[in-house]
Amino acid sequence: MTELAPCPQCASAFTYEMNDLLVCPECGHEWNQEDTQTSDEGFVVKDANGNILNNGDSVITIKNLPVKGSSQSIKAGTKVKNIRLVDSDHNIDCKIDGFGAMALKSEFVKKA
């Protein structure tokens, strides 16, 4: 028995096949199985405005971000150059002047 892909909208594991489509019984979403197999090649990271980020991009923080273990925080409007994307909770690795190596969440930055 082959394992079917979970629903891309609600992540439900109870998907089933109907003709050429996969169907989610919980949210009603229907999608083509071939589309999900080709899109699994890499992950997509989007900023707070929905723009797709790439390795090497520059971003700007949109709010003050507290730094764990430091009395200082990263101010809103700080420009961060040459980001590197990683597949984890904090999906941006970078170096910030005055702070050093840092991991940021993409929801708190916008593309510069």
A tleap script that builds the chain and sets N, CA, C and O, in Angstrom:
source leaprc.protein.ff14SB
mol = sequence {
  NMET THR GLU LEU ALA PRO CYS PRO GLN CYS
  ALA SER ALA PHE THR TYR GLU MET ASN ASP
  LEU LEU VAL CYS PRO GLU CYS GLY HIE GLU
  TRP ASN GLN GLU ASP THR GLN THR SER ASP
  GLU GLY PHE VAL VAL LYS ASP ALA ASN GLY
  ASN ILE LEU ASN ASN GLY ASP SER VAL ILE
  THR ILE LYS ASN LEU PRO VAL LYS GLY SER
  SER GLN SER ILE LYS ALA GLY THR LYS VAL
  LYS ASN ILE ARG LEU VAL ASP SER ASP HIE
  ASN ILE ASP CYS LYS ILE ASP GLY PHE GLY
  ALA MET ALA LEU LYS SER GLU PHE VAL LYS
  LYS CALA
}
set mol.1.N position { 0.839 -1.182 0.000 }
set mol.1.CA position { 0.000 0.000 0.000 }
set mol.1.C position { 0.880 1.240 0.000 }
set mol.1.O position { 1.796 1.349 0.815 }
set mol.2.N position { 0.616 2.163 -0.895 }
set mol.2.CA position { 1.437 3.366 -0.979 }
set mol.2.C position { 0.915 4.429 -0.024 }
set mol.2.O position { -0.290 4.542 0.201 }
set mol.3.N position { 1.819 5.190 0.522 }
set mol.3.CA position { 1.478 6.281 1.430 }
set mol.3.C position { 1.129 7.512 0.614 }
set mol.3.O position { 1.921 7.943 -0.224 }
set mol.4.N position { -0.044 8.085 0.846 }
set mol.4.CA position { -0.462 9.283 0.124 }
set mol.4.C position { 0.056 10.529 0.836 }
set mol.4.O position { 0.233 10.541 2.054 }
set mol.5.N position { 0.292 11.560 0.060 }
set mol.5.CA position { 0.804 12.815 0.608 }
set mol.5.C position { -0.254 13.478 1.481 }
set mol.5.O position { -1.442 13.385 1.172 }
set mol.6.N position { 0.150 14.155 2.578 }
set mol.6.CA position { -0.826 14.884 3.397 }
set mol.6.C position { -1.357 16.107 2.648 }
set mol.6.O position { -0.756 16.563 1.675 }
set mol.7.N position { -2.470 16.617 3.109 }
set mol.7.CA position { -3.093 17.783 2.480 }
set mol.7.C position { -2.159 18.992 2.584 }
set mol.7.O position { -1.670 19.281 3.676 }
set mol.8.N position { -1.893 19.711 1.476 }
set mol.8.CA position { -1.011 20.881 1.547 }
set mol.8.C position { -1.645 22.074 2.257 }
set mol.8.O position { -0.929 22.999 2.641 }
set mol.9.N position { -2.962 22.081 2.442 }
set mol.9.CA position { -3.603 23.208 3.118 }
set mol.9.C position { -3.723 23.003 4.621 }
set mol.9.O position { -3.367 23.887 5.401 }
set mol.10.N position { -4.230 21.828 5.036 }
set mol.10.CA position { -4.465 21.615 6.465 }
set mol.10.C position { -3.570 20.536 7.066 }
set mol.10.O position { -3.648 20.284 8.268 }
set mol.11.N position { -2.724 19.895 6.265 }
set mol.11.CA position { -1.775 18.858 6.690 }
set mol.11.C position { -2.460 17.601 7.232 }
set mol.11.O position { -1.858 16.853 8.003 }
set mol.12.N position { -3.693 17.367 6.843 }
set mol.12.CA position { -4.414 16.175 7.265 }
set mol.12.C position { -3.802 14.938 6.604 }
set mol.12.O position { -3.429 14.974 5.431 }
set mol.13.N position { -3.702 13.854 7.358 }
set mol.13.CA position { -3.138 12.611 6.830 }
set mol.13.C position { -4.213 11.708 6.235 }
set mol.13.O position { -3.898 10.629 5.733 }
set mol.14.N position { -5.468 12.125 6.281 }
set mol.14.CA position { -6.581 11.292 5.826 }
set mol.14.C position { -6.957 11.558 4.374 }
set mol.14.O position { -8.144 11.617 4.054 }
set mol.15.N position { -5.992 11.718 3.500 }
set mol.15.CA position { -6.274 11.968 2.089 }
set mol.15.C position { -6.615 10.678 1.371 }
set mol.15.O position { -6.227 9.593 1.802 }
set mol.16.N position { -7.347 10.804 0.266 }
set mol.16.CA position { -7.683 9.641 -0.543 }
set mol.16.C position { -7.666 10.032 -2.011 }
set mol.16.O position { -7.717 11.213 -2.354 }
set mol.17.N position { -7.591 9.016 -2.878 }
set mol.17.CA position { -7.544 9.240 -4.317 }
set mol.17.C position { -8.948 9.234 -4.897 }
set mol.17.O position { -9.791 8.425 -4.507 }
set mol.18.N position { -9.193 10.151 -5.841 }
set mol.18.CA position { -10.432 10.181 -6.591 }
set mol.18.C position { -10.072 10.513 -8.031 }
set mol.18.O position { -9.725 11.653 -8.338 }
set mol.19.N position { -10.152 9.527 -8.913 }
set mol.19.CA position { -9.712 9.646 -10.303 }
set mol.19.C position { -8.233 10.025 -10.333 }
set mol.19.O position { -7.401 9.261 -9.842 }
set mol.20.N position { -7.884 11.181 -10.895 }
set mol.20.CA position { -6.484 11.609 -10.974 }
set mol.20.C position { -6.099 12.565 -9.850 }
set mol.20.O position { -4.965 13.045 -9.822 }
set mol.21.N position { -7.005 12.854 -8.927 }
set mol.21.CA position { -6.763 13.852 -7.893 }
set mol.21.C position { -6.652 13.204 -6.517 }
set mol.21.O position { -7.140 12.097 -6.290 }
set mol.22.N position { -6.001 13.918 -5.611 }
set mol.22.CA position { -6.027 13.576 -4.192 }
set mol.22.C position { -7.025 14.515 -3.527 }
set mol.22.O position { -7.110 15.688 -3.890 }
set mol.23.N position { -7.785 14.005 -2.550 }
set mol.23.CA position { -8.832 14.776 -1.901 }
set mol.23.C position { -8.641 14.712 -0.395 }
set mol.23.O position { -8.309 13.663 0.157 }
set mol.24.N position { -8.854 15.848 0.264 }
set mol.24.CA position { -8.802 15.914 1.722 }
set mol.24.C position { -10.242 15.919 2.253 }
set mol.24.O position { -11.010 16.821 1.920 }
set mol.25.N position { -10.618 14.939 3.064 }
set mol.25.CA position { -11.990 14.918 3.575 }
set mol.25.C position { -12.245 15.954 4.672 }
set mol.25.O position { -13.401 16.260 4.967 }
set mol.26.N position { -11.196 16.492 5.275 }
set mol.26.CA position { -11.394 17.444 6.366 }
set mol.26.C position { -11.644 18.865 5.875 }
set mol.26.O position { -12.518 19.554 6.402 }
set mol.27.N position { -10.885 19.315 4.867 }
set mol.27.CA position { -11.067 20.690 4.381 }
set mol.27.C position { -11.646 20.741 2.971 }
set mol.27.O position { -12.038 21.812 2.509 }
set mol.28.N position { -11.708 19.596 2.275 }
set mol.28.CA position { -12.287 19.553 0.939 }
set mol.28.C position { -11.344 19.961 -0.176 }
set mol.28.O position { -11.771 20.086 -1.323 }
set mol.29.N position { -10.084 20.171 0.128 }
set mol.29.CA position { -9.112 20.586 -0.886 }
set mol.29.C position { -8.809 19.431 -1.832 }
set mol.29.O position { -8.646 18.292 -1.395 }
set mol.30.N position { -8.732 19.728 -3.143 }
set mol.30.CA position { -8.374 18.738 -4.152 }
set mol.30.C position { -7.124 19.212 -4.871 }
set mol.30.O position { -7.007 20.401 -5.170 }
set mol.31.N position { -6.183 18.312 -5.157 }
set mol.31.CA position { -4.962 18.677 -5.847 }
set mol.31.C position { -4.442 17.492 -6.642 }
set mol.31.O position { -4.825 16.347 -6.405 }
set mol.32.N position { -3.563 17.789 -7.588 }
set mol.32.CA position { -2.972 16.772 -8.453 }
set mol.32.C position { -1.735 16.211 -7.764 }
set mol.32.O position { -0.899 16.972 -7.276 }
set mol.33.N position { -1.611 14.902 -7.720 }
set mol.33.CA position { -0.503 14.258 -7.023 }
set mol.33.C position { 0.845 14.576 -7.663 }
set mol.33.O position { 1.838 14.707 -6.947 }
set mol.34.N position { 0.909 14.704 -8.985 }
set mol.34.CA position { 2.171 15.017 -9.656 }
set mol.34.C position { 2.690 16.397 -9.275 }
set mol.34.O position { 3.902 16.607 -9.229 }
set mol.35.N position { 1.787 17.348 -8.999 }
set mol.35.CA position { 2.205 18.694 -8.607 }
set mol.35.C position { 2.934 18.668 -7.272 }
set mol.35.O position { 3.913 19.393 -7.094 }
set mol.36.N position { 2.481 17.855 -6.338 }
set mol.36.CA position { 3.128 17.809 -5.028 }
set mol.36.C position { 4.476 17.121 -5.097 }
set mol.36.O position { 5.386 17.475 -4.347 }
set mol.37.N position { 4.626 16.141 -5.984 }
set mol.37.CA position { 5.905 15.442 -6.080 }
set mol.37.C position { 6.984 16.337 -6.659 }
set mol.37.O position { 8.138 16.238 -6.241 }
set mol.38.N position { 6.653 17.210 -7.608 }
set mol.38.CA position { 7.654 18.094 -8.187 }
set mol.38.C position { 7.952 19.276 -7.278 }
set mol.38.O position { 9.051 19.828 -7.345 }
set mol.39.N position { 7.006 19.689 -6.422 }
set mol.39.CA position { 7.242 20.838 -5.565 }
set mol.39.C position { 8.019 20.484 -4.301 }
set mol.39.O position { 8.426 21.388 -3.571 }
set mol.40.N position { 8.240 19.199 -4.016 }
set mol.40.CA position { 8.978 18.790 -2.835 }
set mol.40.C position { 10.483 18.931 -2.996 }
set mol.40.O position { 11.224 18.596 -2.073 }
set mol.41.N position { 10.962 19.418 -4.146 }
set mol.41.CA position { 12.394 19.531 -4.395 }
set mol.41.C position { 13.070 20.507 -3.445 }
set mol.41.O position { 14.217 20.280 -3.059 }
set mol.42.N position { 12.406 21.571 -3.059 }
set mol.42.CA position { 12.992 22.547 -2.161 }
set mol.42.C position { 11.902 23.251 -1.379 }
set mol.42.O position { 10.721 23.139 -1.710 }
set mol.43.N position { 12.290 23.971 -0.349 }
set mol.43.CA position { 11.310 24.694 0.440 }
set mol.43.C position { 11.306 26.152 0.026 }
set mol.43.O position { 12.295 26.656 -0.505 }
set mol.44.N position { 10.203 26.822 0.266 }
set mol.44.CA position { 10.043 28.220 -0.103 }
set mol.44.C position { 9.922 29.040 1.173 }
set mol.44.O position { 9.152 28.695 2.070 }
set mol.45.N position { 10.683 30.126 1.251 }
set mol.45.CA position { 10.634 31.017 2.395 }
set mol.45.C position { 10.123 32.362 1.909 }
set mol.45.O position { 10.649 32.925 0.949 }
set mol.46.N position { 9.080 32.881 2.584 }
set mol.46.CA position { 8.494 34.173 2.211 }
set mol.46.C position { 8.653 35.153 3.359 }
set mol.46.O position { 8.649 34.771 4.530 }
set mol.47.N position { 8.794 36.444 2.998 }
set mol.47.CA position { 8.910 37.475 4.014 }
set mol.47.C position { 7.522 37.884 4.514 }
set mol.47.O position { 6.526 37.253 4.158 }
set mol.48.N position { 7.453 38.922 5.326 }
set mol.48.CA position { 6.192 39.363 5.910 }
set mol.48.C position { 5.207 39.853 4.851 }
set mol.48.O position { 3.999 39.822 5.084 }
set mol.49.N position { 5.686 40.300 3.708 }
set mol.49.CA position { 4.817 40.792 2.640 }
set mol.49.C position { 4.482 39.727 1.608 }
set mol.49.O position { 3.742 40.006 0.664 }
set mol.50.N position { 5.002 38.520 1.758 }
set mol.50.CA position { 4.722 37.445 0.822 }
set mol.50.C position { 5.722 37.320 -0.313 }
set mol.50.O position { 5.520 36.501 -1.209 }
set mol.51.N position { 6.791 38.101 -0.309 }
set mol.51.CA position { 7.831 37.994 -1.336 }
set mol.51.C position { 8.709 36.782 -1.047 }
set mol.51.O position { 9.032 36.503 0.108 }
set mol.52.N position { 9.089 36.070 -2.089 }
set mol.52.CA position { 9.936 34.887 -1.937 }
set mol.52.C position { 11.375 35.323 -1.706 }
set mol.52.O position { 11.911 36.152 -2.443 }
set mol.53.N position { 11.997 34.756 -0.673 }
set mol.53.CA position { 13.391 35.073 -0.343 }
set mol.53.C position { 14.315 34.009 -0.910 }
set mol.53.O position { 13.941 32.841 -1.014 }
set mol.54.N position { 15.527 34.418 -1.277 }
set mol.54.CA position { 16.550 33.525 -1.808 }
set mol.54.C position { 17.838 33.711 -1.017 }
set mol.54.O position { 18.017 34.723 -0.340 }
set mol.55.N position { 18.729 32.736 -1.103 }
set mol.55.CA position { 20.045 32.870 -0.477 }
set mol.55.C position { 20.761 34.077 -1.064 }
set mol.55.O position { 20.740 34.288 -2.277 }
set mol.56.N position { 21.397 34.869 -0.204 }
set mol.56.CA position { 22.152 36.031 -0.654 }
set mol.56.C position { 21.350 37.321 -0.705 }
set mol.56.O position { 21.927 38.380 -0.955 }
set mol.57.N position { 20.047 37.274 -0.479 }
set mol.57.CA position { 19.224 38.487 -0.486 }
set mol.57.C position { 19.557 39.364 0.713 }
set mol.57.O position { 20.194 38.927 1.671 }
set mol.58.N position { 19.110 40.609 0.634 }
set mol.58.CA position { 19.180 41.528 1.761 }
set mol.58.C position { 17.768 41.744 2.276 }
set mol.58.O position { 16.824 41.853 1.493 }
set mol.59.N position { 17.623 41.805 3.600 }
set mol.59.CA position { 16.316 42.013 4.213 }
set mol.59.C position { 16.410 43.123 5.249 }
set mol.59.O position { 17.499 43.494 5.687 }
set mol.60.N position { 15.245 43.649 5.636 }
set mol.60.CA position { 15.150 44.694 6.649 }
set mol.60.C position { 14.176 44.220 7.717 }
set mol.60.O position { 13.092 43.734 7.393 }
set mol.61.N position { 14.550 44.355 8.997 }
set mol.61.CA position { 13.643 43.952 10.071 }
set mol.61.C position { 12.476 44.931 10.139 }
set mol.61.O position { 12.650 46.128 9.912 }
set mol.62.N position { 11.278 44.414 10.454 }
set mol.62.CA position { 10.090 45.265 10.467 }
set mol.62.C position { 9.643 45.608 11.882 }
set mol.62.O position { 8.728 46.414 12.054 }
set mol.63.N position { 10.267 45.016 12.897 }
set mol.63.CA position { 9.948 45.354 14.278 }
set mol.63.C position { 11.177 45.135 15.145 }
set mol.63.O position { 12.122 44.463 14.733 }
set mol.64.N position { 11.164 45.696 16.337 }
set mol.64.CA position { 12.260 45.481 17.275 }
set mol.64.C position { 12.253 44.016 17.704 }
set mol.64.O position { 11.216 43.488 18.106 }
set mol.65.N position { 13.417 43.361 17.617 }
set mol.65.CA position { 13.524 41.949 17.946 }
set mol.65.C position { 14.430 41.773 19.159 }
set mol.65.O position { 15.613 42.107 19.093 }
set mol.66.N position { 13.895 41.252 20.270 }
set mol.66.CA position { 14.752 41.030 21.447 }
set mol.66.C position { 15.728 39.891 21.176 }
set mol.66.O position { 15.392 38.914 20.507 }
set mol.67.N position { 16.937 40.032 21.706 }
set mol.67.CA position { 17.974 39.019 21.531 }
set mol.67.C position { 18.144 38.301 22.857 }
set mol.67.O position { 18.449 38.916 23.879 }
set mol.68.N position { 17.940 36.982 22.825 }
set mol.68.CA position { 18.045 36.187 24.046 }
set mol.68.C position { 19.474 36.247 24.577 }
set mol.68.O position { 20.427 36.009 23.834 }
set mol.69.N position { 19.621 36.563 25.856 }
set mol.69.CA position { 20.937 36.613 26.488 }
set mol.69.C position { 21.629 37.956 26.336 }
set mol.69.O position { 22.792 38.092 26.718 }
set mol.70.N position { 20.938 38.961 25.784 }
set mol.70.CA position { 21.542 40.278 25.600 }
set mol.70.C position { 20.554 41.343 26.065 }
set mol.70.O position { 19.340 41.160 25.967 }
set mol.71.N position { 21.073 42.435 26.564 }
set mol.71.CA position { 20.199 43.528 26.992 }
set mol.71.C position { 19.782 44.399 25.807 }
set mol.71.O position { 18.846 45.191 25.917 }
set mol.72.N position { 20.473 44.254 24.679 }
set mol.72.CA position { 20.141 45.018 23.490 }
set mol.72.C position { 19.130 44.250 22.644 }
set mol.72.O position { 18.948 43.043 22.807 }
set mol.73.N position { 18.476 44.977 21.735 }
set mol.73.CA position { 17.587 44.326 20.785 }
set mol.73.C position { 17.942 44.813 19.381 }
set mol.73.O position { 18.588 45.847 19.213 }
set mol.74.N position { 17.514 44.061 18.390 }
set mol.74.CA position { 17.725 44.467 17.003 }
set mol.74.C position { 16.602 45.437 16.646 }
set mol.74.O position { 15.427 45.076 16.708 }
set mol.75.N position { 16.950 46.645 16.280 }
set mol.75.CA position { 15.969 47.692 16.027 }
set mol.75.C position { 15.239 47.475 14.707 }
set mol.75.O position { 15.786 46.889 13.773 }
set mol.76.N position { 14.015 47.947 14.641 }
set mol.76.CA position { 13.256 47.911 13.392 }
set mol.76.C position { 13.984 48.757 12.356 }
set mol.76.O position { 14.465 49.845 12.672 }
set mol.77.N position { 14.070 48.273 11.133 }
set mol.77.CA position { 14.764 48.992 10.078 }
set mol.77.C position { 16.214 48.588 9.899 }
set mol.77.O position { 16.901 49.142 9.041 }
set mol.78.N position { 16.698 47.635 10.689 }
set mol.78.CA position { 18.072 47.155 10.542 }
set mol.78.C position { 18.194 46.346 9.267 }
set mol.78.O position { 17.425 45.411 9.043 }
set mol.79.N position { 19.161 46.703 8.426 }
set mol.79.CA position { 19.364 45.988 7.168 }
set mol.79.C position { 20.320 44.832 7.397 }
set mol.79.O position { 21.381 44.996 7.999 }
set mol.80.N position { 19.933 43.663 6.911 }
set mol.80.CA position { 20.730 42.459 7.037 }
set mol.80.C position { 21.076 41.999 5.630 }
set mol.80.O position { 20.187 41.758 4.813 }
set mol.81.N position { 22.381 41.877 5.345 }
set mol.81.CA position { 22.835 41.513 4.001 }
set mol.81.C position { 23.242 40.043 3.949 }
set mol.81.O position { 23.622 39.452 4.960 }
set mol.82.N position { 23.156 39.471 2.764 }
set mol.82.CA position { 23.666 38.133 2.469 }
set mol.82.C position { 23.096 37.070 3.415 }
set mol.82.O position { 23.839 36.421 4.152 }
set mol.83.N position { 21.772 36.902 3.386 }
set mol.83.CA position { 21.136 35.915 4.239 }
set mol.83.C position { 21.323 34.510 3.669 }
set mol.83.O position { 21.591 34.339 2.480 }
set mol.84.N position { 21.177 33.511 4.535 }
set mol.84.CA position { 21.224 32.110 4.122 }
set mol.84.C position { 19.970 31.455 4.660 }
set mol.84.O position { 19.667 31.583 5.846 }
set mol.85.N position { 19.227 30.746 3.803 }
set mol.85.CA position { 17.976 30.117 4.189 }
set mol.85.C position { 18.223 28.703 4.693 }
set mol.85.O position { 18.996 27.949 4.102 }
set mol.86.N position { 17.561 28.350 5.788 }
set mol.86.CA position { 17.650 27.013 6.364 }
set mol.86.C position { 16.237 26.513 6.636 }
set mol.86.O position { 15.313 27.308 6.813 }
set mol.87.N position { 16.072 25.196 6.669 }
set mol.87.CA position { 14.764 24.596 6.880 }
set mol.87.C position { 14.583 24.287 8.361 }
set mol.87.O position { 14.779 23.152 8.795 }
set mol.88.N position { 14.204 25.317 9.140 }
set mol.88.CA position { 13.956 25.145 10.572 }
set mol.88.C position { 12.978 26.220 11.027 }
set mol.88.O position { 12.435 26.956 10.203 }
set mol.89.N position { 12.753 26.315 12.329 }
set mol.89.CA position { 11.814 27.294 12.874 }
set mol.89.C position { 12.275 28.724 12.574 }
set mol.89.O position { 11.494 29.533 12.073 }
set mol.90.N position { 13.517 29.032 12.873 }
set mol.90.CA position { 14.119 30.316 12.504 }
set mol.90.C position { 14.812 30.068 11.166 }
set mol.90.O position { 15.927 29.546 11.127 }
set mol.91.N position { 14.151 30.441 10.069 }
set mol.91.CA position { 14.586 29.989 8.751 }
set mol.91.C position { 15.553 30.924 8.030 }
set mol.91.O position { 15.788 30.739 6.836 }
set mol.92.N position { 16.116 31.910 8.704 }
set mol.92.CA position { 17.132 32.783 8.104 }
set mol.92.C position { 18.358 32.798 9.013 }
set mol.92.O position { 18.258 33.152 10.188 }
set mol.93.N position { 19.505 32.417 8.474 }
set mol.93.CA position { 20.782 32.554 9.176 }
set mol.93.C position { 21.505 33.750 8.581 }
set mol.93.O position { 21.521 33.927 7.363 }
set mol.94.N position { 22.104 34.575 9.439 }
set mol.94.CA position { 22.766 35.786 8.943 }
set mol.94.C position { 23.773 36.285 9.972 }
set mol.94.O position { 23.871 35.750 11.077 }
set mol.95.N position { 24.510 37.309 9.596 }
set mol.95.CA position { 25.395 38.019 10.512 }
set mol.95.C position { 24.932 39.465 10.561 }
set mol.95.O position { 24.766 40.109 9.524 }
set mol.96.N position { 24.727 39.966 11.757 }
set mol.96.CA position { 24.276 41.346 11.951 }
set mol.96.C position { 25.395 42.115 12.620 }
set mol.96.O position { 25.944 41.675 13.630 }
set mol.97.N position { 25.737 43.277 12.052 }
set mol.97.CA position { 26.798 44.113 12.608 }
set mol.97.C position { 26.458 44.482 14.048 }
set mol.97.O position { 25.363 44.972 14.325 }
set mol.98.N position { 27.384 44.250 14.949 }
set mol.98.CA position { 27.193 44.562 16.350 }
set mol.98.C position { 26.615 43.418 17.158 }
set mol.98.O position { 26.632 43.468 18.388 }
set mol.99.N position { 26.100 42.380 16.496 }
set mol.99.CA position { 25.529 41.233 17.194 }
set mol.99.C position { 26.217 39.931 16.836 }
set mol.99.O position { 26.340 39.049 17.686 }
set mol.100.N position { 26.667 39.789 15.598 }
set mol.100.CA position { 27.299 38.552 15.147 }
set mol.100.C position { 26.303 37.624 14.477 }
set mol.100.O position { 25.311 38.072 13.902 }
set mol.101.N position { 26.574 36.326 14.554 }
set mol.101.CA position { 25.721 35.334 13.905 }
set mol.101.C position { 24.357 35.298 14.580 }
set mol.101.O position { 24.253 35.356 15.806 }
set mol.102.N position { 23.312 35.202 13.761 }
set mol.102.CA position { 21.958 35.303 14.278 }
set mol.102.C position { 21.027 34.452 13.426 }
set mol.102.O position { 21.281 34.246 12.240 }
set mol.103.N position { 19.959 33.962 14.023 }
set mol.103.CA position { 18.903 33.259 13.295 }
set mol.103.C position { 17.622 34.066 13.444 }
set mol.103.O position { 17.239 34.420 14.558 }
set mol.104.N position { 16.958 34.359 12.333 }
set mol.104.CA position { 15.743 35.168 12.333 }
set mol.104.C position { 14.581 34.388 11.748 }
set mol.104.O position { 14.784 33.446 10.982 }
set mol.105.N position { 13.371 34.773 12.102 }
set mol.105.CA position { 12.177 34.226 11.481 }
set mol.105.C position { 11.804 35.129 10.320 }
set mol.105.O position { 11.888 36.353 10.420 }
set mol.106.N position { 11.393 34.519 9.223 }
set mol.106.CA position { 11.088 35.288 8.014 }
set mol.106.C position { 9.859 36.175 8.188 }
set mol.106.O position { 9.688 37.125 7.423 }
set mol.107.N position { 9.007 35.902 9.158 }
set mol.107.CA position { 7.802 36.698 9.334 }
set mol.107.C position { 8.100 38.085 9.919 }
set mol.107.O position { 7.219 38.945 9.942 }
set mol.108.N position { 9.330 38.310 10.388 }
set mol.108.CA position { 9.698 39.604 10.961 }
set mol.108.C position { 10.629 40.416 10.077 }
set mol.108.O position { 11.229 41.383 10.547 }
set mol.109.N position { 10.763 40.051 8.815 }
set mol.109.CA position { 11.619 40.793 7.885 }
set mol.109.C position { 10.868 41.050 6.586 }
set mol.109.O position { 9.887 40.377 6.267 }
set mol.110.N position { 11.358 42.044 5.844 }
set mol.110.CA position { 10.856 42.282 4.492 }
set mol.110.C position { 12.047 42.378 3.558 }
set mol.110.O position { 13.141 42.765 3.968 }
set mol.111.N position { 11.828 42.026 2.306 }
set mol.111.CA position { 12.904 42.020 1.318 }
set mol.111.C position { 13.333 43.460 1.017 }
set mol.111.O position { 12.491 44.340 0.834 }
set mol.112.N position { 14.630 43.688 0.967 }
set mol.112.CA position { 15.143 45.031 0.710 }
set mol.112.C position { 15.227 45.321 -0.775 }
set mol.112.O position { 15.641 46.412 -1.169 }
savepdb mol mol.pdb
quit
